[in-house]
């Protein structure tokens, strides 16, 4: 039996103007997705939100939305939801 923690897992970064490009932003989002997949998330349980502020800064938040309960016998990224 494993200890299941239903709280979301979140990875985030805030960057100031000039600290990022569209290419680096895309690469960062992909690396966050890969990291969450490596933790056991299913692709459908990952949400990535990119917010740009009026000054040219950006905030990237990748969240693994976990179901409230984990089905017995399911792998961590395959719980019912």
C-alpha positions, -999 to +999 in steps of 0.1 A: +000+000+000+013+035-008+005+068+008-015+088-018-015+125-015-043+141-036-030+177-034-019+191-067+018+193-076+028+227-089+060+239-106+062+276-114+085+304-125+082+341-128+105+359-153+111+396-158+111+413-192+142+404-212+148+371-192+128+350-217+121+345-254+092+326-270+116+297-277+128+295-241+092+298-228+082+268-250+112+248-238+104+257-201+068+245-204+079+213-221+105+207-194+078+212-167+055+187-185+083+162-187+091+166-150+055+160-140+052+130-163+083+116-147+066+120-113+038+098-126+013+123-139-008+114-170-007+139-198-044+147-194-038+155-157-013+183-165-023+219-169+002+246-180-008+282-177+013+311-190+004+346-179+020+377-194+019+410-175+016+444-191+053+451-184+066+421-205+071+397-176+058+362-177+046+337-151+045+299-160+026+275-138+025+238-145+001+218-123-006+181-119-042+179-110-047+147-090-080+129-084-094+129-049-088+092-046-065+067-063-081+035-077-065+004-061-040-012-085-037+019-106-004+036-112+000+070-097-007+088-130-037+066-138-061+072-110-098+078-116-108+114-121 
